[in-house]
Amino acid sequence: MQKNRITKTCSPELIRQRAITVRLTDGSIWANLGNGRFIHQKELKVVEIELIYSKIKTVVESGGIIIAKKKHLENSLKLVEPPLKVKDW
């Protein structure tokens, strides 16, 4: 079984282009509006990517594929190669 590798740092620009949703370290889920802004799914609060980038734990793209993760809160957000499938999509 191939182990997934954590590779290079994931930039805000890549998240802006590819992410459908992101999960923050507090467990909240934010949806990408496609213009660099994200909306909280319950509170309907809209913020720029720069305001939440440091708090992002997981980045998911179309089809329920995890493309980036943060293993520990102190670490930077890293791309996952090969991408992982979300367990419950």
N, C-alpha and C positions, 0 to 999 in steps of 0.2 A: 504494500500500500504506500503510495507516494505521500510524503509529508509536505504540507503547504509551507512555503517560505515567505517570510516577511522581508520585503525588498526595500526599494527606495521610498523616500518620503512622498506622501500624497499632498499635492498642493491645493489651495482653495480653488484655483482655476479648473483643475481636473474634477473636483467635486461639483463645481458649477455646471460643467459640461455633461457629466455622466451619471450623477447621483439621482435617484428617484426619492429616496428617503435617507436620513441620517439619524442615528440614535446617540444621544448625549450621555455623558457620564452619570447624570442624574436619572437616566432611564426614559426620559421624554423622547418622543419621536417627532421629527420635523420633516415636512415634505418640500421638495424643491419646486419653486414656482417657475424655474427656467430663466430667470433674469438676474440671478445672483442673490435672490432673496429666498428665505425659507419661512414656512408657516407652521406654527405649532398645531398639531392635529386636534387638540381639545380646547385650548384657549383662543385659537385663531389669531394669535399674535404673530406679526410679520417682522423679521429682522434680516439684516444683511449677513452674508456668509462670514464676514470678518468678525462679527460679534459672537458667533458660536463656534468658530473653527477650533479654538483651543480646547473646547469642551467636547468635541466629537469623539465618540468611541468606536462607532461602526458606520461604514458607508455602504449602502446597497444600491445597485443599479437595476435596470429593467430585468424582469424575469426572476427576481429574488436572488441575485448573485452578490455576495459580499466581495467588494473590490479593495477595501482598506479597513484596517483595524488598528486599535491602540491597545497593546497588551497591558500596560500599566499606565496609570494616570500621569506619571511624570514623563513618559516617553512621547515621542512625536507620532503622528498618524502615518502608518506605513502601508504600502500596497501589498496585497496578498497574491502570490503566484504559486500555482494557478488559483484563480478565484474560487471561493467556496459557495455552495448552495445554502440558502437560509433553511434552517430545520423546519420551521412552521410558516409556510408562505401562503 
